[in-house]
Amino acid sequence: MIFGKNGDKVVQKMQEWAQIKLDTAFDPDDSVKFLEQLPRDSWKFYGNLVDGMKQSKGKVTWCSKNGFKHELIGYFHDNELVGNIHTKHLDENGILLSQELLFCKQGVLHGYHLSWGIGSNDSSFGLYINGRKHGAHWYAFSDKDGVNGSGSFLFKANNMMTETQDDTADENGAFIYPDLETALVGCFNVADNTLLEASEATIGNVNVNSFGIMEPLFDKTSNYFFDDSEYLSDQICRHPTTKDPYEDKLVNVKTSLIANAGEGLFAKQNIQKSQLVAFFHAIPLENEKGSDYSISCHEFMMDIPEKCRDIKNYCATLAHKICHSFEPNADYSYAFHPRFGKHIRCAVAIKNIDIGEEITCNYKYKLEKAPEWYRKSLKDHLSQSLHMTDDIIEEVMLKC
């Protein structure tokens, strides 16, 4: 609900509900004023000045070192921001990237915080006390179209508890997979939320803190994961045979049911429509023709090296094992994965998939570049599934 369509309204209601607790926690002698943290030589105020003091509704704009532009709209009382404030963040060309809802008390960020991105940007929710982030913060990851298609979250807290015996851990984050059960608990980069090192875990329980924010408790395992963001041409990443814990529960590789297709990917449990099925990590191509395994990813073409097409050599992600079909049950999308340091490709179910069913995607090759097997498969589909005559098939093939 927080990351949904009316998340800002929900957060506004939470601020009203928690106002007494927030007032009690406010300490003006141990606080950091919001505007004092901005680069003073770059921000400007637009609004009413009464006896040299900012009053009533006003706007503040500033620029960051990377050329990005920022705009804040809020209310001032005796030179200080008060109540809810709305900020917008734009790139150097003025294109809106993200927005935030924040709350101020005597010029200090003090209350809930919600940010939501535009396009490929992500969302976050948490709490500020006396101008500093406090306790649990949640991050929701979007695909390149701004949809939380990956269904994954990152939870960060000052102190994270585990339910293993007498263990109070200092790890600062947990990446929670779309099943809302499997997690990677460990250390994450502050700037971009990528993984440094973590252990596999499951959510054992969930608490709700005094400010109404959920805080999961984790049961950790001995399976460890490390930063795999560096591309290695011969094995894709540093730990190519370390299986992803979410994929390992959900899918496995077997001989495809499609004639002459080699290996395929199959569901180990029932998969719901819109659920992330598998991840697709590969290496970028530089002015090279890709193989049948190649896929576009942002501005690059990515491919699986020949050696890594055998799961004995590479099984860190498995979506490259999905075979083609013109009647698919999944489609390619984007997902954030902290282990690989970025938004990568993935496959998401477009219909319910039963346990044991083969997972397929439409490769959507352009016919002029398509391999012969793809052209033959298209002709068979048009003939056998759509019952087209040979003349109509030829006409369709020419137009494609």
Secondary structure, DSSP 8 states (H G I E B T S, - for coil): -TTSTTHHHHHHHHHHHTHHHHHHH--GGG--BSGGGS-TTT-EEEEEEETTEEEEEEEEEEE-TTS-EEEEEEEEETTEEEEEEEEEEE-TT--EEEEEEEEEETTEE-EEEEEEESTT--EEEEEEETTEE-S-EEEE---TTS--TT--EEEE-SSEEB-STT-EE---EEEE-TTSSEEEEEEE-TTT--EEEEEEEEEEEEEE-TTS-EEEEEEEEEEEEE---S-BTTTBSS-TT---HHHHHHEEEEE-SSTT--EEEEESS-B-TT-EEEEE--EE-SS----TT-EEETTEEEE--GGGGSTTT--S--GGG-EE-SS-SEEEEEEEEGGGTEEEEEEEESS-B-TT-EEEE-----GGG--HHHHHHHHHIIIIIS---HHHHHHHHHH-
